[in-house]
Amino acid sequence: MADCPENLVRELREIIERQQQELQMHRTELEQTNAGLLALHAEVERQRQRSAFLDEVSRTVSASLRGREVAEALVQLVQREGVATSAAVWILDDDRRLHREPDPGEPDPEVRRVVATRRPVTDEKRMLAPLSVGPNLLGVLELCRDEPGFGEDDIPFVSAVAARSAVGLRNAGEYERERELAERLQLAMLPTLDTPPDLRLCARYLPAARGVNVGGDWFDAFTRPDGTIVLTVGDVTGHGLEAAVIMGKLQNVLRAYATEGHGPAETLRLTHGLLRGWHSSLLATAVVIDLELSTGRIRWANAGHLPVFVAGTDGRVRALDEPNAPLMGVPFTFGIQEYEAGLKPGETVLMYTDGLVERRAQSIDTGMERLADVFASAAGDPTDEAGDRILDEMLGSAEHDDDVCLLLCHWAEDDAD
């Protein structure tokens, strides 16, 4: 019986030791579980951040339709968000040459290797990923880091960034090709001015600097067989190839009707009927002027266009702003009023499209008043200089959102009878 307390103490110690061991095991398991949960939480957060960044990449590369601006915005984004210390976009042109944006440079063998294999290339400080959409390779995305460097687990993420960026670059490239084609088409369709030597003409056309650049603005000036001078300026609603094609057709139609001897109102009426028959959703504005140099009489008609300005020999500017007819192409017939006035030697006529006077930050009336002031001060200059001066002062250095077209016609005093 004397040994009972010792045995009891020993058994209690064993029980306590086992419980401590089990408690330590549970504590270790709990710590491992917590560590796993923390790691899982960190990985979920990293994936969430990467997913949010990929969405931001898509928004960024969709904000512009110019390849250079897309590349610059992408580089700024990856640097600002810490994805890379520095970055560049190598764009592959139609001749398979690589151009580095935003800063020029020559591609090294690793960049050319990505172009050849269409597979990412990585080392500790640099990663290169192909910019591809389907079978089309558009270039190479280059990312550089200081600390920490790139690892194999970064390849899927950077490849996803490159894939989304490539979509924006493809859209910009397709837009720029369409814009170039339509602009060349539009410029090719603008006429060579044909008028007597005692008229000094200046015509200017500028495509929009932003947005869908090609519109439907046009001008024309020619001498009819009976000696009458015909001046026209017009604008097709909308932009793109369809607007440019409709513009070319309308320009030729107006010239044909006017050459047949129809006056301004009848010319516009016939053109309106023809445009309706084309079943196009586009409309058009136009103003047509007939000028008889023998008498100085001008006749004009206006279908939805802005008023013509005339600068007198005294420097004052007056507007031919009688009531207009509706736009051509609307789904109903309408009458077109023809007006008559006189023009004197030494006076200048200014015809233009709305891109010259419309601004988002101001009313069109303000733009018209400003144009009248600029025209009054420039009318005494040689005609070409006056046209350039009007454009410079009205547009400034800011990029304009719409096409701009103007036609100046100065009746030289020295050549008058």
C-alpha positions in Angstrom: 0.0 0.0 0.0 3.0 2.2 0.6 3.7 2.2 -3.2 0.3 3.5 -4.2 1.1 7.2 -3.9 4.2 6.8 -6.1 2.3 4.9 -8.7 -0.4 7.4 -8.7 2.0 10.3 -9.1 3.8 8.5 -12.0 0.5 7.8 -13.8 -0.5 11.4 -13.3 2.8 12.6 -14.7 2.3 10.4 -17.8 -1.2 11.7 -18.3 0.0 15.3 -18.1 2.9 14.6 -20.5 0.5 13.0 -23.0 -1.9 15.9 -22.7 1.0 18.3 -23.2 2.1 16.4 -26.2 -1.4 16.4 -27.7 -1.8 20.1 -26.9 1.5 20.9 -28.6 0.4 18.8 -31.6 -2.9 20.7 -31.8 -1.1 23.9 -31.4 1.3 23.0 -34.3 -1.7 21.9 -36.4 -3.4 25.2 -35.6 -0.4 27.2 -36.5 0.0 25.3 -39.8 -3.7 25.9 -40.5 -3.4 29.6 -39.8 -0.3 29.9 -41.9 -2.1 28.1 -44.7 -5.1 30.3 -44.4 -2.9 33.4 -44.4 -1.1 32.2 -47.4 -4.4 31.4 -49.1 -5.7 34.8 -48.2 -2.6 36.4 -49.6 -2.8 34.4 -52.8 -6.5 35.3 -53.2 -5.7 39.0 -52.6 -2.9 38.8 -55.1 -5.1 37.2 -57.7 -7.8 39.8 -57.0 -5.3 42.6 -57.5 -4.0 41.0 -60.7 -7.6 40.6 -62.0 -8.4 44.2 -61.2 -5.2 45.3 -62.9 -6.1 43.3 -66.0 -9.4 45.0 -66.1 -7.6 48.4 -65.9 -5.3 47.3 -68.7 -8.4 46.7 -70.9 -9.8 50.1 -70.1 -6.5 51.9 -70.7 -5.8 50.3 -74.1 -9.4 51.0 -75.2 -9.2 54.7 -74.4 -7.4 55.7 -77.6 -7.4 54.7 -81.3 -3.8 55.7 -81.9 -1.2 53.0 -81.5 1.4 55.3 -80.0 -1.0 56.6 -77.4 -2.1 53.1 -76.5 1.6 52.1 -76.0 2.3 55.2 -73.9 -0.7 54.7 -71.7 0.1 51.0 -71.1 3.7 51.9 -70.1 2.5 54.5 -67.7 0.0 52.1 -66.2 2.4 49.3 -65.5 5.0 51.7 -64.0 2.4 53.5 -61.9 1.0 50.3 -60.4 4.4 48.8 -59.7 4.1 45.9 -62.1 7.4 47.0 -63.6 10.1 49.5 -62.9 10.3 50.4 -66.6 8.5 49.2 -69.7 8.3 49.5 -73.4 6.2 48.3 -76.3 7.7 47.0 -79.5 5.3 47.5 -82.4 5.6 45.4 -85.5 4.8 47.4 -88.7 3.5 46.1 -92.0 7.1 45.7 -93.2 7.9 43.5 -90.1 10.1 46.2 -88.6 10.0 46.8 -84.8 9.5 50.3 -83.4 9.9 50.9 -79.7 7.4 53.1 -77.9 7.4 55.5 -76.2 11.1 55.9 -76.6 12.9 54.8 -79.8 15.5 52.0 -79.7 16.9 49.0 -81.6 15.6 45.5 -80.7 18.1 43.1 -79.2 18.3 39.4 -79.9 15.9 38.5 -77.0 13.2 40.8 -78.5 13.7 39.2 -81.9 13.6 35.8 -80.3 10.1 36.5 -79.0 9.0 37.7 -82.5 10.4 34.5 -84.0 9.0 32.0 -81.4 6.0 33.9 -80.2 6.8 32.7 -76.7 7.7 34.7 -73.5 11.3 35.1 -72.5 12.2 35.9 -68.9 15.2 36.3 -66.6 15.4 37.7 -63.1 15.2 41.4 -64.1 13.4 41.4 -67.5 10.4 39.7 -69.1 9.3 39.8 -72.8 5.9 38.6 -73.9 4.4 38.5 -77.4 1.5 40.9 -78.2 -0.7 38.6 -80.2 -4.4 38.4 -81.2 -5.2 35.0 -82.7 -2.6 34.2 -85.4 -1.5 37.9 -85.7 1.6 39.1 -84.0 1.5 42.8 -83.3 4.7 43.2 -81.3 6.4 42.6 -78.0 5.7 43.8 -74.4 8.9 44.5 -72.4 8.8 44.7 -68.6 11.9 45.4 -66.4 12.1 45.2 -62.6 14.7 46.1 -60.0 13.4 44.2 -56.9 11.9 41.7 -56.6 12.7 40.2 -60.0 10.5 38.0 -62.3 9.8 34.4 -61.6 8.2 31.6 -63.6 4.9 32.3 -61.8 4.9 35.8 -63.4 4.7 34.4 -66.9 0.9 33.7 -67.0 0.2 37.1 -65.5 2.4 39.0 -67.9 1.1 37.0 -70.8 -2.4 38.0 -69.8 -1.4 41.6 -69.7 0.1 41.3 -73.2 -3.0 39.6 -74.5 -5.3 42.3 -73.4 -2.9 45.0 -74.6 -2.7 43.4 -78.0 -6.5 43.8 -78.5 -6.2 47.6 -77.9 -3.2 47.8 -80.3 -5.1 45.8 -83.0 -8.1 48.0 -82.7 -5.9 51.1 -83.0 -4.1 49.6 -86.0 -7.3 48.8 -87.9 -8.7 52.2 -87.2 -5.5 53.9 -88.4 -5.5 51.9 -91.6 -9.2 52.7 -92.3 -8.6 56.3 -91.5 -5.6 56.5 -93.9 -7.5 54.8 -96.7 -10.6 57.1 -96.2 -8.5 60.2 -95.9 -6.6 59.4 -99.1 -9.9 58.7 -100.9 -11.3 62.0 -99.6 -8.3 64.0 -100.6 -8.2 62.4 -104.0 -11.8 63.4 -104.6 -11.3 67.1 -103.7 -11.3 69.1 -106.9 -8.8 71.3 -108.7 -10.3 74.8 -108.6 -11.1 76.2 -112.0 -12.1 79.9 -112.2 -11.0 83.1 -114.1 -7.8 84.8 -113.1 -9.5 87.8 -111.6 -10.8 85.6 -108.8 -8.2 84.7 -106.1 -9.2 81.4 -104.5 -7.9 79.6 -101.4 -9.3 76.2 -100.4 -8.2 74.3 -97.3 -9.2 70.9 -95.9 -8.0 69.5 -92.6 -9.2 66.1 -91.3 -10.1 65.8 -87.6 -7.2 65.3 -85.3 -9.1 63.1 -82.9 -11.9 60.5 -83.0 -12.9 58.9 -86.3 -11.0 61.3 -88.4 -12.4 61.1 -91.9 -15.6 63.0 -92.5 -17.6 64.2 -95.5 -16.6 67.9 -95.9 -16.1 69.1 -99.4 -15.6 72.2 -101.5 -15.8 73.0 -105.2 -15.3 76.0 -107.5 -15.7 76.0 -111.3 -16.8 78.1 -114.3 -20.0 77.1 -116.1 -20.1 77.2 -119.9 -22.0 80.4 -119.8 -19.2 82.1 -117.7 -21.0 81.9 -114.4 -18.8 81.0 -111.4 -20.1 78.3 -109.1 -18.9 78.0 -105.6 -20.0 75.2 -103.2 -19.2 73.9 -99.8 -20.9 71.0 -98.1 -20.7 68.5 -95.2 -22.0 64.9 -94.9 -23.1 63.9 -91.5 -21.1 61.1 -89.8 -17.5 60.0 -90.4 -15.6 57.1 -92.0 -15.6 55.5 -95.4 -19.3 55.8 -96.0 -19.3 59.5 -95.4 -16.3 60.0 -97.7 -18.0 58.0 -100.5 -21.3 59.9 -100.1 -19.3 63.2 -100.1 -17.6 62.3 -103.4 -20.9 61.4 -105.0 -22.6 64.6 -103.8 -19.8 66.8 -105.0 -20.0 65.3 -108.5 -23.8 65.5 -108.5 -23.8 69.2 -107.5 -21.3 70.0 -110.2 -23.2 68.1 -112.8 -26.5 69.8 -112.0 -24.9 73.3 -111.8 -23.0 72.7 -115.1 -26.3 71.9 -116.8 -27.4 75.5 -116.0 -29.6 74.9 -112.9 -29.6 77.7 -110.3 -28.5 77.1 -106.7 -31.9 76.3 -105.4 -32.8 73.8 -108.1 -29.3 72.3 -107.9 -29.9 71.6 -104.2 -33.4 70.3 -104.7 -32.3 67.8 -107.4 -29.4 66.7 -105.2 -31.7 66.2 -102.2 -34.0 64.0 -104.3 -31.0 61.9 -105.5 -29.6 61.5 -102.0 -33.0 60.2 -100.8 -32.9 57.6 -103.5 -29.6 56.2 -102.3 -31.3 54.9 -99.1 -28.4 56.1 -97.0 -28.9 57.0 -93.4 -26.5 60.0 -93.8 -27.7 63.5 -94.4 -25.8 66.5 -95.9 -25.7 70.2 -95.7 -24.6 72.4 -98.6 -24.5 76.0 -99.8 -24.3 76.9 -103.5 -23.4 80.3 -104.9 -23.6 81.6 -108.5 -21.4 84.6 -109.3 -21.7 86.7 -112.5 -18.6 88.7 -112.9 -20.1 90.9 -115.6 -22.7 92.3 -113.2 -21.4 91.3 -109.7 -24.7 89.5 -109.1 -24.6 86.5 -106.7 -27.4 84.0 -106.2 -27.3 81.5 -103.4 -29.3 78.8 -101.7 -28.6 77.0 -98.5 -29.7 73.6 -97.3 -29.0 73.3 -93.6 -25.5 74.8 -93.8 -23.9 77.7 -91.9 -24.2 81.2 -93.4 -21.7 82.5 -95.9 -19.6 85.6 -94.9 -18.7 88.5 -97.2 -15.9 90.9 -96.3 -16.4 94.3 -97.9 -13.7 96.7 -99.1 -14.2 98.7 -95.9 -13.3 95.7 -93.8 -16.8 95.1 -92.5 -18.1 91.5 -92.7 -21.7 90.7 -93.5 -23.5 87.3 -93.3 -25.7 85.8 -96.0 -27.9 84.4 -93.3 -31.4 84.3 -94.8 -33.6 81.3 -93.7 -32.2 77.9 -94.8 -33.9 74.8 -96.2 -33.6 71.6 -94.2 -30.7 69.2 -94.6 -30.5 67.2 -97.8 -31.6 63.5 -97.4 -34.3 64.0 -94.9 -37.3 61.8 -95.7 -39.6 64.4 -97.1 -39.7 67.0 -100.0 -39.3 70.7 -99.3 -39.0 74.0 -101.1 -35.6 75.7 -101.3 -35.5 79.5 -101.4 -33.0 81.2 -103.6 -31.6 84.6 -102.7 -29.8 87.4 -104.6 -27.3 90.1 -103.7 -24.4 92.0 -105.2 -20.6 91.5 -104.9 -18.1 94.2 -105.7 -14.5 94.1 -106.8 -12.3 93.9 -103.8 -14.7 91.9 -101.7 -14.1 88.4 -100.4 -16.5 85.5 -99.9 -15.8 83.0 -97.1 -17.5 79.6 -97.1 -16.7 76.9 -94.5 -17.9 73.9 -92.6 -18.9 73.6 -88.9 -15.5 72.2 -87.8 -14.2 75.7 -88.0 -16.6 77.3 -85.5 -18.0 74.5 -83.3 -16.3 73.8 -80.0 -17.5 71.8 -77.0 -16.7 74.5 -74.6 -18.6 77.3 -76.4 -21.8 78.0 -78.3 -21.7 78.0 -82.1 -22.9 81.6 -82.0 -19.7 82.5 -80.1 -17.7 80.6 -82.7 -19.4 82.5 -85.6 -18.8 85.9 -84.0 -15.1 85.0 -83.5 -14.8 83.8 -87.1 -16.3 87.1 -88.4 -13.8 89.0 -86.4 -10.9 86.9 -87.6 -12.1 87.1 -91.2 -12.4 90.9 -91.0 -8.8 91.2 -90.0 -7.5 88.7 -92.5 -9.5 89.7 -95.6 -6.9 92.3 -96.6 -4.1 89.7 -96.8 -3.3 87.7 -100.0 -5.8 85.0 -100.3 -3.6 82.0 -99.4 -2.2 83.8 -96.4 -5.7 84.8 -95.3 -6.9 81.2 -95.5 -3.9 80.0 -93.4 -4.4 82.8 -90.9 -8.0 82.0 -90.4 -7.2 78.4 -89.7 -4.4 79.3 -87.3 -6.4 81.8 -85.3 -9.6 79.7 -85.2 -8.0 76.3 -84.5 -4.8 77.3 -82.7 -2.5 74.5 -81.6 -5.3 72.4 -80.0 -6.4 69.3 -81.8 -9.8 69.7 -83.5 -12.5 67.1 -83.2 -14.1 67.5 -86.6 -13.1 68.0 -90.2 -12.5 71.6 -91.3 -13.1 73.0 -94.7 -13.0 76.5 -96.0 -13.2 78.2 -99.4 -12.1 81.8 -99.9 -13.0 83.7 -103.1 -11.5 87.2 -103.5 -12.6 89.4 -106.5 -9.4 91.3 -107.3 -10.0 95.0 -107.7 -7.1 95.5 -110.1 -8.5 93.0 -112.6 -12.1 94.3 -112.5 -13.5 96.1 -115.5 
